Amino acid sequence: MKFLASVSTFAGRYFAVLVIIAAFTAFLMPDPFIPINSYVPILLGIVMLGMGMTLKPVDFTLVAKKPTPVLLGLLFQYTIMPLTAFLIALALSLPPELAAGLVLLGSVPGGTSSNVMVYLAKGDLPLSITMTSISTLVAPIATPAILFLLAGQWMPVNFMSMFTMIIQVIIIPVAIGLLLRKFVPAFVDKTVTVMPLVSVVAILAIMSGAVGANADTLASAGLIAFVAVMLHNAAGLALGYAAATISKLTPSQRRAVSIEIGMQNTGLGVTLATAHLSPLAAIPSVIGTAWHNITGPIMATYWSKRPLKQDTPKDQDPKTPELNVTPHS
């Protein structure tokens, strides 16, 4: 178990490098990876089970204690990212499938990799974890609704089928993880250290399957899709920080909101695109899997070296939730 925990730590630390290696491998030799697409929902469900096993009731108490930062962050999450994706798709005249895929990337909740980045950036970790948890719980309604409104012009969006799938691959596994932590905590404590490794393998498989299925089109559409994802991510980080500043959140909360909004649950984006849109629509989320895990550490490193103005006492929460290091973005 100690060996697996060490491997798990290594995999989480070098996740972005592993993503790039897996993507190039699937691009050069696509055939072995294409069958993975049949198992994408199961793989994402495993990732979300790991997330549920790391959550505790304290992760949700911030909503009751200090609801304003959480609610503002949730509002920014589901407005800034989908709207900027929509505008970028129009500005770049993206093909319909890529445009819908970019909007989908902007409509999914935040990924838990953001929690690690916020911690390293000396941001408000309880706020980050709570935002991830709440945005994930809201996703069954928010994600298909936003996609239907903004991307329906490019591709048909079936709200109910997408709603059902998010319940199956997100909510139910998270709920099972929470129940396991409550009723068999000893088992969870023993296995939770290797869950990052399981999550990394699952995400790499999901991403490789999507790349393998789109190897031919990536050669022609990959560059414009990368530019779109890069602009989208930069807009999320910058506008998230600006919105938090205008809302008079504390400096540590601004960092948390910026990173939380900029880093999306790309695994869910790949899953939904593959199942409900088209393999090509999964490309923005595939690229985002690597790119978000490159810019996230860059921002975390930048902020970690910048002095943080002391937050006022009322903004401090004495109870800091356990850091969730299960990557799914």
matplotlib code that plots the C-alpha trace (Angstrom):
import matplotlib.pyplot as plt

x = [0.0, 2.9, 4.3, 1.0, 0.7, 4.1, 3.2, -0.1, 1.7, 4.1, 1.2, -0.6, 2.5, 3.3, -0.3, 0.2, 3.3, 1.5, -1.5, 0.8, 2.6, -0.7, -2.2, 0.7, 0.7, -3.0, -2.5, 0.3, -1.3, -5.0, -6.5, -5.7, -7.3, -10.6, -12.4, -11.9, -14.7, -17.3, -16.2, -15.9, -19.0, -17.7, -14.2, -15.6, -17.8, -14.7, -13.1, -16.1, -16.3, -12.8, -13.9, -16.8, -14.5, -12.4, -15.4, -16.5, -19.5, -17.3, -16.7, -20.3, -20.6, -19.1, -22.3, -24.2, -21.5, -20.4, -22.7, -21.8, -18.4, -19.6, -22.7, -20.8, -18.2, -21.0, -22.5, -19.2, -18.5, -21.7, -21.7, -18.1, -16.9, -19.9, -20.3, -16.7, -16.6, -19.6, -18.0, -14.7, -16.4, -18.1, -15.0, -12.9, -15.7, -15.2, -16.8, -20.1, -18.8, -15.8, -18.0, -20.4, -17.5, -16.0, -19.3, -19.6, -16.1, -17.3, -20.5, -19.1, -18.2, -14.8, -12.3, -10.7, -7.2, -8.0, -8.1, -4.4, -3.5, -5.4, -3.6, -0.2, -1.2, -2.0, -5.7, -8.8, -8.8, -12.1, -13.8, -12.2, -13.3, -16.8, -17.1, -16.0, -18.5, -21.4, -20.8, -20.6, -24.0, -25.6, -24.1, -27.0, -29.3, -26.8, -24.6, -27.3, -29.4, -26.5, -25.4, -29.0, -29.2, -25.8, -24.8, -28.2, -27.6, -24.7, -25.7, -28.9, -28.8, -31.0, -31.5, -33.0, -30.5, -27.6, -29.2, -29.7, -26.1, -24.6, -26.7, -25.3, -21.7, -21.3, -24.0, -24.5, -20.7, -20.1, -23.0, -21.6, -18.2, -19.7, -21.6, -18.4, -16.6, -19.5, -20.0, -16.6, -14.1, -11.3, -11.6, -11.7, -8.6, -6.7, -7.7, -8.0, -4.2, -4.2, -7.3, -5.3, -3.5, -6.8, -8.2, -5.1, -5.3, -9.0, -8.6, -5.7, -7.8, -10.8, -8.6, -6.6, -9.9, -11.1, -7.8, -7.7, -11.2, -10.2, -6.6, -7.4, -9.4, -6.9, -4.3, -6.4, -8.6, -6.2, -4.4, -7.6, -9.1, -5.9, -6.0, -9.7, -9.0, -6.0, -8.0, -10.9, -8.7, -7.0, -10.3, -11.6, -8.5, -8.5, -12.2, -12.7, -10.1, -11.6, -15.2, -14.0, -12.2, -15.2, -17.3, -14.9, -13.8, -10.6, -7.3, -7.1, -10.7, -9.9, -7.1, -9.4, -12.2, -9.8, -8.2, -11.5, -13.2, -10.2, -9.8, -12.8, -13.9, -12.5, -13.2, -16.9, -16.6, -15.0, -17.6, -20.6, -19.3, -18.5, -21.9, -24.2, -22.6, -19.8, -16.2, -14.9, -16.8, -14.7, -11.5, -11.7, -12.0, -9.2, -6.9, -8.2, -7.1, -3.5, -3.6, -5.5, -2.9, -0.1, -1.5, -2.8, 0.6, 2.0, -0.6, -0.1, 3.7, 3.3, 0.9, 2.9, 5.8, 3.7, 2.8, -0.8, -2.5, -3.8, -7.5, -9.7, -10.5, -14.1, -13.0, -10.9, -12.4, -10.8, -11.7, -9.9, -11.3, -9.0, -7.3, -8.8, -6.0, -8.1, -7.5, -10.4, -9.7]
y = [0.0, 2.4, 1.7, 2.4, 5.6, 6.7, 6.0, 7.8, 10.9, 10.8, 10.5, 13.4, 15.6, 14.9, 14.6, 17.2, 15.5, 12.1, 13.7, 15.1, 11.7, 9.8, 12.3, 12.0, 8.2, 8.0, 10.4, 8.4, 5.0, 5.6, 2.1, 0.6, 3.5, 3.9, 1.0, 2.9, 5.3, 2.6, 2.7, 6.4, 6.8, 4.0, 5.5, 9.0, 7.4, 5.8, 9.2, 10.8, 8.0, 9.0, 12.6, 11.5, 9.5, 12.6, 14.8, 15.5, 17.4, 20.3, 20.8, 22.0, 24.1, 27.1, 27.6, 28.1, 30.1, 32.4, 31.9, 35.1, 34.1, 30.6, 31.9, 34.5, 32.0, 29.6, 32.5, 33.4, 29.7, 29.2, 32.6, 33.6, 30.3, 29.4, 33.0, 33.5, 30.1, 31.2, 34.5, 32.9, 30.3, 33.1, 35.2, 32.3, 31.0, 27.5, 24.6, 23.7, 20.6, 22.4, 25.4, 23.2, 21.4, 24.6, 25.8, 22.4, 22.8, 26.2, 24.7, 21.9, 22.4, 23.1, 20.2, 19.2, 19.8, 23.4, 22.7, 21.7, 24.8, 27.1, 25.6, 26.1, 29.7, 30.5, 31.1, 30.3, 26.5, 26.0, 28.3, 26.4, 23.0, 24.2, 25.8, 22.5, 20.5, 22.8, 23.4, 19.6, 19.1, 21.8, 20.4, 18.1, 21.1, 23.9, 22.1, 20.7, 23.9, 26.2, 24.0, 23.9, 27.7, 28.6, 25.6, 24.5, 26.5, 24.3, 20.9, 19.3, 19.0, 16.6, 18.1, 15.0, 12.4, 14.7, 15.3, 11.6, 10.8, 13.5, 12.0, 8.6, 9.4, 12.3, 12.5, 8.8, 7.9, 11.0, 10.0, 6.4, 7.8, 10.0, 6.9, 4.9, 7.5, 7.7, 4.0, 2.4, 5.1, 2.6, 1.2, 4.7, 5.9, 2.9, 3.3, 7.1, 7.5, 5.5, 7.1, 9.8, 7.1, 5.5, 8.9, 9.7, 6.3, 6.8, 10.4, 9.3, 6.5, 8.9, 11.4, 8.9, 7.4, 10.8, 11.5, 8.2, 8.6, 12.1, 11.5, 12.4, 15.6, 16.7, 17.3, 19.9, 21.3, 20.8, 24.2, 26.4, 24.3, 24.8, 28.5, 28.6, 26.6, 28.7, 31.9, 30.4, 29.4, 32.8, 34.6, 32.4, 33.1, 36.8, 37.5, 35.3, 37.4, 40.6, 39.6, 38.6, 41.9, 43.9, 41.9, 43.0, 39.5, 39.2, 38.7, 34.9, 34.5, 36.2, 33.7, 30.8, 32.1, 32.8, 29.3, 27.5, 29.1, 28.7, 25.0, 22.9, 19.2, 18.3, 14.6, 15.3, 17.4, 14.6, 12.1, 14.2, 15.3, 11.7, 10.4, 13.2, 15.4, 13.9, 12.7, 16.0, 18.0, 16.3, 17.9, 21.2, 19.2, 16.9, 19.8, 21.4, 18.4, 19.1, 22.9, 23.5, 21.4, 23.6, 27.0, 26.0, 25.3, 28.4, 30.6, 28.8, 29.3, 33.0, 33.7, 31.6, 34.0, 37.1, 38.4, 38.1, 41.0, 39.8, 38.9, 40.5, 38.1, 37.7, 36.2, 33.5, 30.1, 28.2, 24.8, 24.0, 21.1, 18.2, 18.9, 16.9, 15.8, 13.5, 15.0, 15.0, 18.1]
z = [0.0, 0.8, -2.7, -4.3, -2.3, -3.5, -7.1, -6.5, -5.3, -8.3, -10.7, -9.2, -9.2, -12.8, -14.1, -16.8, -18.2, -18.2, -20.1, -22.8, -23.2, -23.3, -25.8, -28.2, -27.9, -28.7, -31.6, -33.2, -32.5, -32.2, -32.9, -29.4, -27.6, -29.6, -27.7, -24.4, -25.4, -24.6, -20.9, -20.4, -18.1, -15.9, -15.7, -14.8, -12.2, -10.6, -10.5, -8.8, -6.3, -5.2, -4.9, -2.7, -0.5, 0.2, 1.1, 4.7, 6.1, 7.0, 3.3, 3.0, 6.3, 4.6, 2.7, 5.9, 7.7, 5.0, 2.0, 0.0, -1.3, -2.2, -4.0, -5.8, -6.8, -8.1, -10.0, -11.6, -12.4, -14.4, -16.2, -16.9, -18.3, -20.6, -21.9, -22.7, -24.4, -26.5, -27.5, -28.3, -30.5, -32.4, -32.6, -34.0, -36.2, -34.8, -36.6, -35.0, -33.2, -31.7, -30.8, -28.9, -27.3, -26.1, -24.6, -22.9, -21.4, -20.0, -18.6, -16.5, -12.8, -11.4, -11.0, -7.8, -9.2, -8.5, -4.8, -4.8, -6.9, -4.5, -1.6, -3.2, -4.2, -0.5, -1.5, 0.5, 0.5, 2.3, -0.3, -3.1, -1.8, -1.2, -4.6, -6.2, -4.2, -4.7, -8.4, -8.9, -7.1, -9.3, -12.5, -13.4, -13.9, -14.8, -17.3, -19.7, -19.3, -20.2, -23.0, -24.4, -24.3, -25.8, -28.0, -29.3, -32.4, -33.3, -32.2, -30.8, -27.0, -25.2, -21.7, -20.0, -21.3, -20.3, -16.9, -16.3, -17.3, -14.9, -12.1, -12.9, -13.4, -10.9, -8.2, -7.5, -7.3, -5.1, -2.8, -2.6, -1.7, 1.1, 2.5, 2.5, 4.4, 6.9, 7.5, 6.8, 7.5, 8.3, 4.7, 3.2, 5.2, 3.9, 0.2, -0.2, -0.5, -3.8, -5.2, -7.0, -8.9, -9.8, -10.9, -13.0, -14.8, -15.4, -16.7, -19.0, -20.4, -21.0, -22.7, -24.8, -26.1, -27.2, -28.9, -30.6, -32.0, -33.4, -34.5, -38.1, -37.3, -34.7, -37.3, -39.0, -36.2, -33.3, -33.6, -33.6, -30.8, -28.7, -29.3, -28.2, -25.1, -24.2, -24.6, -22.6, -19.7, -19.6, -19.6, -16.8, -14.6, -15.3, -15.2, -12.1, -10.3, -11.5, -10.6, -7.1, -6.7, -7.8, -5.3, -2.6, -1.7, 0.3, -1.5, -0.6, -1.8, -5.1, -5.7, -4.9, -7.2, -10.0, -10.0, -9.3, -12.3, -14.6, -14.0, -15.2, -14.7, -18.2, -17.5, -17.4, -20.5, -22.5, -21.2, -22.0, -25.4, -26.4, -25.3, -26.3, -28.9, -31.0, -30.6, -32.2, -29.6, -26.9, -28.3, -26.3, -23.0, -24.1, -24.7, -21.5, -19.5, -20.3, -20.5, -17.3, -15.5, -17.0, -16.3, -12.8, -11.4, -13.1, -11.4, -8.1, -8.3, -9.2, -6.3, -3.8, -4.2, -3.9, -0.4, 0.5, 2.3, 5.6, 5.4, 8.0, 11.0, 10.0, 6.7, 8.4, 8.9, 11.8, 10.3, 7.1, 5.2, 4.3, 1.0, -1.8, -4.2, -6.5, -10.0, -12.4, -14.5]

ax = plt.figure().add_subplot(projection="3d")
ax.plot(x, y, z, "-o")
ax.set_aspect("equal")
plt.show()
